[in-house]
Every structure is written in structure tokens, then in C-alpha cells.
Amino acid sequence: MVKRQWLRDYLGIVLGTVITALALNMFLIPNKVAAGGISGLATVLHHTFGLPVGMTMLAFDIPMFFLSVKILGTRFGFNTLLGAGILAASIDLTAPFVPVLTHDLLLNSLYGGVLAGVGMGIVFKFKGTTAGTDLAAAIIHKLTKISIGQALLSVDCFVIVTAGIVFGSAELSLYGLISLFVTTQIIDLVQEGSSNAKAFFIMSQSPAKVSEAIMTELGRGVTFLAGRGASQAFVIVTDAHEVLGEGFTTHR
């Protein structure tokens, strides 16, 4: 059972890294859209000095392997090395064969961001990382519980600004920010799922009547929480990405 889980994780990491490589080669790298991360730095070096993007990323990522082993554990560290190695190889090996679909910067930013977000989200979902700044985001997530997507957004802004300065184009930085924002949103969506459930917090001076109506008319359970407030009644509605229990999704 454990071996089957490991195999599924590794296959998921491979799939995610290949999708990410396609996003970089089809949309971002050829059009100088550096959407943050080590890939963004490698894109700058590629267009400045002609260095291969994949191998440049791997050179930056090797120190990240040792950091991930120390902070996130041996298994996560080896998953990091696997993800970084496959991503680097996928980028350099597929670059000569993958078509550049468009040179429109807005389309590249949007579609590149979506595809990269799907790929990286899959990698994270299967307990891996492609190293670089997304590893830093994973560490921040572990230490602070900030979502990986939002942590990645904060870390990568610096890379995007640097790319704009080197390329001498504020416009490219703006498009890079668009791509990064889209990527982070898709990462969170892949990991947490769509927000198709709602959680209600109902504060009322007539809890018995409210709970009876919910249970009899809606067929949902109710949990009482003790508290004290200044208002007579109000309702808070929040998104619930995952609901486990009777009447909802069962945990497997």
C-alpha cells in the first residue's frame, strides 16, 4: 500500500513538471515573460547570455535540495530533487520541438499562467516541489500556514521586478505579474478544489428555533457554540473547500 502511494506521488510529480515545462516553452520563455521563480531568473539569463533554461534552473536548485531535506524532511527533499531534475530536463529537451503558439503578451501571460499553475499545483498536491522559490513558498506555508499560492506571490514579485529592469521593459514586468497572479490562483484551486460549499455561522437570540428549522427543512446538522455579542442576530457565510462527514464527502 505504501509503495503504491509512493508510485502515485512520483507519477503525479512527473506529470506536473512536464505540464509546467510545456507552459514555459510554449508561452513564457520565448516571449521574455518572467513570471517569478528560478524559471524567471533562468529566463533572464537565457535571453542575456544564451544559457539553457533547464540546466540553469537545476544549478540554482541543487542547494535547495539540501535545504528541503533539513526543513521539510528526507522524502520531501528527494521529491524536490526529482521534480527539479525532471523539470530541467523537460524544459531543455522539449524546447526545440514545442511550438510557440502566440506572441501576444497578454495571451502568453494568461495561458502560460494557467498551464504553469496546473502543473505546479499537481506537483504540490503529490507532496513534491520543483524547488526554487516555490520551495521557499512551501517552507513559508509549513511555518506560517499561509497558502502556498499567496506565499509564492510574495516571494516572486522581486524576481519579476528584476526581470523588468534587465530587459528594460516595465511592460514585461506587468505581464509577468499577471502570469504570476494567475499561476498562484490556479495552484490554490488545484490543491484545495473549487469553492462549491458554504459554511454558515448564525448568531441569534433564538438558537433553538433556528436549529430546528435547519435540521427539519434543510436536513443539515447544527453545532452550538457559546458566545456573547452586542447584536441581536447576524449571519457569516464563508467558502468551504472541503467538507467531510455524514451527508457530505466521506474521508478515504
N, C-alpha and C positions, 0 to 999 in steps of 0.2 A: 504493500500500500504506500509506504514511504517512497520507494523507488519510483512508483507510478506518479506520485506527486512531484518529485524532482524532475522527472522526464517532462511532465506537463509544463512545469515552470520554465525549463530550458527551451522548450519548443515555443512557448509564449514570448520569451526574451528574443529568440531568433526572429520570430515573426515581427515583433515590434521594431527591432533595429533595422530590418530590411525596409519596412514601411517608412521609417524615418529617413533612411538613406535615399529612398526614391523622392521624398519631399524635398530634400536638399538639392539633389541633382536635377530634378525637373523644374523646380521653381526658384529656389533661393540662391544657391551658389552662382549660377550663370548670370544672374541679374544683380549681384552685389547686395542682396538683401541679407544683412547680418542680423538675424533675429536673436541676438544674445548667445550666451553659452560659449563653450570651447569651439563649437562649429562656427560661431560668428567670428571669433579670433582667427580661426583657420581660414575662413573665407577671406578675411582681410589680407593675411599673409599669402594666400594663393594668388590673389589679384595683384599684390605688390611685388612678390618675389618669385611667383610661379611654383610654389611648393604644393605638393599633393595634399588635398584637404584631409583625407583619411589618415595618412601617416602622421601629419602634423597634429591632428587631434589625439592620436594614440600616444605621441611623445608627451603631450600635456597630461594625458590620463593615467600614465603609469604611476606617478606619485599618488594619485587619487586612490589607486588600488590599496596601497598600504594604509592610507587614512581610513578607508571604508572598513578594512579588516579590524582596525583598532577601535573604531567608534560604533560600527553597526554589526560587527560580528563576521566570523570567517565565511559563512555561507553567503552573506550579502556581498562580501568582498570578492569572492570568486564569481558570483553573478555579475558584479561590476566589471571584472576583467573580461568575462565572456561577452557582455554587452558592448563594452568599448572595443574589443577586438573585432567582433562581427560587424559593428557599425563602421569602423575604419576600413575594413576590407570591402564591405558592401559599397561604400561611397566610391572608393578608388576603382574597384572592378567594374561597377555598373556605369560610371561616368561616361565612358566613350560610347555606350550603347543606348543610354536613356535619352529620349527626345526632350528638348526644351519646348514646352507646349505654348508658351506665350512670353512676350517681352513687356507686357503691360504690368507696371509695378504694383498696381492695386490688386490685380488678379493674382499675381505671384504671391503677394503678401497674404491674401485671404486663403487661397487654396494650399499654398505651402504651409501656412499656419495650421490649417485644419488637418492636413495629412501628417504633419510632424506631431501634432497633438495626439492624434490617434495612435501613432507608433509609440511615442514616449509613454502615453497612458497605458498601453498594453504592457510595455516593459515594467513600469512601476507596479502594475496590477499583479504581475507574476514575480514580485519580490526582487526585481533587478533594477539596474540603472545603466545609463550609457556614460556614466562618470561625468567629469566636468562640473559645470555649475548646477546641473540637475542633481548631482550627488550632494553638493552643498545644500541644495533645497531639501533633499531627503534628510540630511542631518539636522537642518533647522526644524523640519517637521517633527522629527523624533524628540528634539529638545524643547520645542515650544508649542507643538500641536497646531501650528499654523498650517493651512493646507499646502500641499506641495506646489500646486499651481501658483498660489499667491507668493510663496517664498521664492519660486523661480522668477516671477515677475520682478521682484525687488533686486535680486542678485544680478539679473541680466541687463537691467537698464544701463549700467555702467559700460557694458560691452557695446551696446548699441550706440551710445554717445561717442565712444572711442572710434567705432567704425565710421561714423559720420564725419568725424574730424579727419581721419586718414584719407577717406575718399573725397573729402572736400565738398560734401553734399549734405546739408541739413535735411533735404527731402528724403534721402535714403534712410536717415535715422528715423524719420517719421513713419516711413513704410515699415521699417524694422520693428518699431513699437506696435504697429497694427498687427503684424505677424506674430509677435510675442504674445500680445493680449489674446489673440485667437487661440494660440497654442495652449496657453495656460487654462483657458476656459474649457477647451476640449479635453485636456488632461484630467481635470476635475470631473468632467462629465463621464469619461471612460471609467474612472476609478469609482465614483460614487453613484453613478447611474442618474437618470433623469429624475427631476423632482415631480413625481406624479402622485405623491401622497402628502397629506397635510396633517399637522398636529395642532390641536386647539387647546388653549389654556383659558378656561372660563372662570372669571371671578364673579361671584353672585352671592347675594344675601339669602337666596333660596336654593341652596345646593341640592336638596332632596328632589324638588320639582324638576330641576334641570337634568339631573342624573337619570331620573325616571323616564323623562322624555327621550333622552339619548339612547337609553337601553331598550326601550319598548318600540320607539318609532324608527330609529336608525340601526338598531341591532349591534351597537358597539359598546365595549366596556368602558368603565369610568374609574378613574383613580382619584381619591380625595387627598388634597394637600392642605395642611393647616397654614393659615397666614392671616395677616391683618392689613387692611388697606383703607384709604380715605374715600374711595369711590364706591357707589352702590353696586355697579356692575360694569364690566368691560370684557372684551374678548381679544386674545392674541392668537394670530394664525401664523404658523411658520411652515417652511418646507421640511418634509421628512424624506430623506433619500432612501432609507431602508427601514422597513417595519417588520419585525419578527414577532411571532406569537400566534395565538389562536385567532382565526379569522383573517390572518394576513399570511405573509410568506413564512414558511417553516424553515428553520435553520438546518442545513445539511453539512 
